[in-house]
Amino acid sequence: MGLNAQQAPQYSQYMFNKYQFNPAYAGFDRSLSITGASRSQWATFEGAPTSQNLNAHMPFYIWNGGIGINLHNEKLGALTQSSLSLSYNFVYETPIGLFSAAVNVGILQSRLNGDELITPSGVYEGGTIQHNDGILPNQSIVGSSPIWGVSAYYIHDYFETGISISDVPKHTSSIGGLDIDRQSLVNWFLEANYPITNQIDILPSVFVKTDFVQTQLEIAGIAEYRNQYFGGLGFRGYHANSFDAVVLYAGFKFNRKYRLTYSYDLGINGLRRFHEGTHEFVLNYNLQKIIGLGLPPKVIYNPRFL
């Protein structure tokens, strides 16, 4: 007996959190960059997915590239998954732009909260939890498995694009007596930059995800005013019968270091009758200081000037 479900985390603000889905982007913010994201999917829907992401990356000039760390947590009904991964990418500069290639490795911990499950033949009285099911656990079970991936990124003056591949070959993780097949996943991203005036830029983007069974397409257009205020519109779906949501974007920069963006997913499929949309916040901090160029020279104190 087997069950199929989406495994890849879903975020709408991929254009404001590029390192999360492509480690080859590390260092391209030109300083230490820390991003936190929180997503509440299908508000008011009981057991709806919630997810949080925290990542940090920076240039690593000693190795001619960048390094980063990515932490992710999500709760999907009775299943909770948390992951930690580290990455390194090598950056090669050419006359036509910057090329980057990365590897990332980490660990994924999965927890199935059996006490949150209910079966038709189960017994749930007086604090007793008994599913009467030969597969489902009555209590929480935990399991861990490795995760890995490779990715590439390219930046030009007027556009940037990247591809990432994770969990190839696919593998199986075990949670108690349950086996979960980790499917391979490919992400492809493209973003262009069109200056309309000296103060307004338009940034259209495309994001494609596939596990070689289903393919999901996301498109968006962001308007940027004076590199301080942001607004836009997006759409997600992968074929005529699976249109998922229209996405509204808004955000601003507090100053040179802090940027806050918000998105609201307006559902357009049959599930929209049972929830009140999806909310997502992304906060980014950039140190705005070149680091990692090496240690400063030693200071030699001369007693003559003490």
C-alpha positions as CSV (number, residue, x, y, z in Angstrom):
1,M,0.0,0.0,0.0
2,G,1.4,3.5,-0.9
3,L,0.4,7.1,-0.7
4,N,1.4,9.9,-3.1
5,A,1.8,13.6,-2.0
6,Q,3.8,16.7,-2.8
7,Q,7.1,16.7,-0.9
8,A,8.8,19.9,-2.1
9,P,8.1,23.0,0.1
10,Q,5.9,25.6,-1.5
11,Y,6.8,29.3,-1.3
12,S,5.4,32.1,-3.4
13,Q,8.2,34.6,-2.9
14,Y,10.9,32.7,-4.7
15,M,12.3,35.9,-6.3
16,F,13.0,37.4,-2.8
17,N,14.6,34.2,-1.4
18,K,16.7,32.8,-4.1
19,Y,19.3,30.9,-2.0
20,Q,16.5,28.8,-0.4
21,F,15.9,26.9,-3.6
22,N,19.2,27.3,-5.4
23,P,22.5,27.2,-3.2
24,A,24.5,28.3,-6.2
25,Y,23.2,31.8,-5.5
26,A,25.3,32.1,-2.3
27,G,27.4,35.2,-2.2
28,F,25.6,37.1,-5.0
29,D,24.1,39.5,-2.5
30,R,27.7,40.7,-2.2
31,S,27.7,40.5,1.6
32,L,26.4,38.5,4.5
33,S,22.7,38.0,3.7
34,I,20.2,36.5,6.2
35,T,16.6,35.7,5.1
36,G,13.7,34.5,7.2
37,A,10.4,33.3,5.7
38,S,7.1,32.2,7.2
39,R,4.2,30.8,5.3
40,S,0.7,30.0,6.5
41,Q,-1.1,28.1,3.7
42,W,-4.9,27.9,3.4
43,A,-5.7,30.1,6.4
44,T,-8.6,28.8,8.6
45,F,-8.3,25.3,7.1
46,E,-7.7,22.7,9.9
47,G,-4.3,21.0,9.6
48,A,-3.2,23.2,6.7
49,P,0.5,23.3,5.9
50,T,2.7,25.9,7.7
51,S,6.4,26.4,7.0
52,Q,9.4,28.4,8.1
53,N,12.7,29.0,6.5
54,L,15.9,30.6,7.8
55,N,19.0,30.8,5.6
56,A,22.3,32.8,5.5
57,H,24.9,33.0,2.8
58,M,28.0,35.2,2.0
59,P,30.9,35.4,-0.4
60,F,33.9,33.2,0.5
61,Y,36.7,34.9,-1.4
62,I,39.4,32.6,-0.1
63,W,37.8,29.7,-2.1
64,N,36.6,32.0,-4.9
65,G,32.9,31.4,-4.2
66,G,30.3,31.4,-1.5
67,I,29.0,29.4,1.4
68,G,25.7,29.1,3.1
69,I,23.4,27.4,5.5
70,N,19.7,26.6,5.1
71,L,17.2,25.6,7.8
72,H,13.7,24.6,7.0
73,N,10.7,23.4,9.0
74,E,7.2,22.5,7.9
75,K,4.1,20.9,9.3
76,L,1.7,19.1,7.0
77,G,-1.1,17.8,9.1
78,A,0.3,15.1,11.3
79,L,3.7,15.1,9.6
80,T,6.5,17.5,10.7
81,Q,9.8,17.8,8.7
82,S,12.9,19.8,9.7
83,S,16.1,20.0,7.6
84,L,19.5,21.5,7.9
85,S,21.9,21.8,4.9
86,L,25.3,23.4,4.1
87,S,26.5,24.5,0.7
88,Y,29.6,25.7,-1.1
89,N,29.6,27.2,-4.6
90,F,32.4,28.1,-6.9
91,V,32.0,31.3,-9.0
92,Y,33.7,31.9,-12.3
93,E,33.8,35.3,-13.9
94,T,33.7,35.7,-17.6
95,P,33.2,38.7,-20.0
96,I,29.6,37.7,-20.5
97,G,28.6,37.3,-16.8
98,L,29.1,35.2,-13.6
99,F,28.8,31.5,-13.5
100,S,28.3,29.6,-10.3
101,A,28.2,25.8,-9.5
102,A,27.3,24.5,-6.0
103,V,26.9,21.3,-3.9
104,N,24.8,21.1,-0.8
105,V,24.5,18.3,1.8
106,G,22.4,18.0,4.9
107,I,20.0,16.0,7.1
108,L,16.2,15.7,7.2
109,Q,14.3,14.7,10.3
110,S,10.7,13.6,9.9
111,R,8.2,13.1,12.7
112,L,4.8,11.5,12.3
113,N,2.5,12.4,15.2
114,G,0.4,9.3,15.4
115,D,-1.8,10.8,18.1
116,E,-3.1,13.4,15.6
117,L,-4.4,10.7,13.3
118,I,-8.0,9.3,13.3
119,T,-9.2,6.1,11.5
120,P,-12.7,4.9,11.0
121,S,-12.2,1.8,13.2
122,G,-10.1,3.5,15.8
123,V,-10.8,3.9,19.5
124,Y,-10.4,7.4,21.0
125,E,-12.1,7.6,24.4
126,G,-10.8,8.4,27.8
127,G,-7.4,9.4,26.5
128,T,-7.0,6.1,24.6
129,I,-5.5,6.3,21.1
130,Q,-5.8,3.1,19.2
131,H,-6.1,3.3,15.4
132,N,-6.5,-0.5,15.0
133,D,-4.4,-0.1,11.9
134,G,-1.4,-2.3,11.0
135,I,0.5,0.6,9.5
136,L,-0.3,3.8,11.4
137,P,1.4,4.3,14.7
138,N,-0.5,5.2,17.8
139,Q,2.2,7.5,19.1
140,S,4.9,9.8,17.5
141,I,7.6,8.2,15.5
142,V,10.8,9.9,14.2
143,G,13.3,9.1,11.5
144,S,16.2,10.9,9.8
145,S,17.8,10.7,6.3
146,P,20.5,12.5,4.4
147,I,19.7,15.1,1.7
148,W,21.9,16.4,-1.1
149,G,21.8,18.4,-4.3
150,V,23.7,20.2,-7.0
151,S,22.9,23.5,-8.6
152,A,24.1,26.2,-11.1
153,Y,23.4,29.9,-11.4
154,Y,24.2,32.5,-14.0
155,I,24.0,36.3,-13.7
156,H,24.1,38.8,-16.6
157,D,23.5,42.6,-16.5
158,Y,19.9,42.2,-17.6
159,F,18.8,38.7,-16.5
160,E,19.7,35.8,-14.3
161,T,18.8,32.1,-14.3
162,G,19.5,29.0,-12.3
163,I,18.8,25.3,-12.0
164,S,19.0,23.0,-9.0
165,I,18.7,19.3,-8.7
166,S,18.1,17.5,-5.4
167,D,18.0,13.9,-4.2
168,V,19.4,12.3,-7.3
169,P,19.3,9.4,-7.3
170,K,16.0,9.2,-5.3
171,H,16.2,7.3,-2.0
172,T,14.1,6.0,0.9
173,S,13.9,7.4,4.4
174,S,12.4,5.4,7.2
175,I,10.1,6.7,10.0
176,G,9.5,3.9,12.5
177,G,8.0,1.2,10.4
178,L,7.1,3.5,7.5
179,D,9.2,4.1,4.4
180,I,9.0,7.4,2.5
181,D,10.5,7.6,-1.0
182,R,12.3,10.9,-1.5
183,Q,11.6,11.9,-5.1
184,S,14.2,13.7,-7.1
185,L,13.3,17.3,-7.8
186,V,14.4,19.9,-10.4
187,N,13.9,23.7,-10.1
188,W,14.5,26.2,-12.9
189,F,14.3,29.9,-12.4
190,L,14.6,32.9,-14.8
191,E,14.3,36.6,-13.9
192,A,14.8,39.6,-16.2
193,N,15.4,43.3,-15.4
194,Y,13.7,45.9,-17.6
195,P,14.4,49.6,-16.6
196,I,11.3,51.6,-17.5
197,T,12.6,54.9,-16.1
198,N,15.5,56.0,-13.9
199,Q,13.4,55.1,-10.9
200,I,11.2,52.2,-12.0
201,D,12.2,48.7,-12.9
202,I,10.1,45.7,-14.0
203,L,11.3,42.3,-13.0
204,P,9.3,39.4,-14.7
205,S,10.2,35.9,-13.5
206,V,9.4,32.3,-14.2
207,F,9.8,29.4,-11.8
208,V,9.4,25.7,-12.8
209,K,9.4,22.7,-10.5
210,T,9.2,19.1,-11.5
211,D,9.5,15.7,-9.9
212,F,9.3,14.0,-13.3
213,V,5.7,13.1,-12.5
214,Q,4.1,16.5,-12.2
215,T,5.4,19.9,-13.4
216,Q,4.3,23.2,-11.7
217,L,4.7,26.6,-13.4
218,E,4.8,29.9,-11.6
219,I,5.1,33.3,-13.3
220,A,5.3,36.7,-11.7
221,G,5.9,40.4,-12.5
222,I,7.4,42.7,-9.8
223,A,7.6,46.5,-10.2
224,E,10.4,48.1,-8.2
225,Y,10.3,51.9,-7.4
226,R,13.7,53.5,-6.5
227,N,14.8,50.1,-5.3
228,Q,12.8,50.7,-2.2
229,Y,9.1,49.8,-2.8
230,F,7.9,46.6,-4.5
231,G,4.6,45.4,-5.8
232,G,3.4,42.8,-8.3
233,L,1.2,40.0,-9.4
234,G,1.8,36.3,-10.0
235,F,0.1,33.1,-11.0
236,R,0.7,29.4,-10.2
237,G,-0.6,26.3,-11.9
238,Y,0.6,23.5,-14.2
239,H,-2.2,22.8,-16.6
240,A,-5.8,23.8,-17.3
241,N,-7.3,21.6,-14.6
242,S,-4.8,22.5,-11.9
243,F,-4.8,26.3,-11.7
244,D,-3.9,26.9,-8.1
245,A,-3.6,30.6,-7.1
246,V,-3.2,34.2,-8.1
247,V,-0.5,35.9,-6.0
248,L,-0.3,39.5,-4.9
249,Y,3.0,40.9,-3.8
250,A,4.0,44.0,-1.8
251,G,7.1,45.1,0.1
252,F,9.5,47.9,1.0
253,K,13.0,48.5,2.3
254,F,13.3,50.1,5.8
255,N,16.9,51.1,4.9
256,R,19.9,49.8,3.0
257,K,20.0,46.7,5.2
258,Y,16.4,45.5,5.8
259,R,13.7,44.5,3.4
260,L,10.3,43.2,4.2
261,T,7.9,41.6,1.6
262,Y,4.5,40.1,1.9
263,S,2.4,37.9,-0.5
264,Y,-1.2,36.8,-0.5
265,D,-2.3,33.7,-2.5
266,L,-5.8,34.0,-3.7
267,G,-7.0,30.4,-4.4
268,I,-8.7,29.8,-7.7
269,N,-9.3,26.1,-7.6
270,G,-12.1,24.1,-5.9
271,L,-10.4,24.2,-2.5
272,R,-10.9,28.0,-2.2
273,R,-14.4,27.5,-0.7
274,F,-12.7,26.0,2.4
275,H,-10.0,28.5,3.2
276,E,-9.2,32.2,3.3
277,G,-6.0,32.4,1.3
278,T,-2.4,32.0,2.0
279,H,-0.1,34.5,3.8
280,E,3.7,34.7,3.5
281,F,6.2,37.0,4.9
282,V,9.9,37.3,4.0
283,L,12.4,39.5,5.9
284,N,15.9,40.0,4.6
285,Y,19.0,41.5,6.3
286,N,22.1,42.4,4.3
287,L,25.2,43.5,6.2
288,Q,26.2,45.8,3.3
289,K,29.9,45.3,4.1
290,I,32.5,43.3,2.2
291,I,33.8,40.5,4.4
292,G,36.0,37.5,4.0
293,L,38.9,39.2,2.1
294,G,41.4,37.9,4.6
295,L,42.7,38.9,8.0
296,P,44.0,42.5,8.6
297,P,47.7,43.0,9.0
298,K,49.1,42.5,12.5
299,V,49.5,45.7,14.5
300,I,53.0,46.4,15.8
301,Y,53.2,48.7,18.8
302,N,56.4,50.9,19.1
303,P,57.2,51.8,22.7
304,R,58.4,55.1,21.4
305,F,54.8,56.2,20.8
306,L,53.2,54.7,24.0
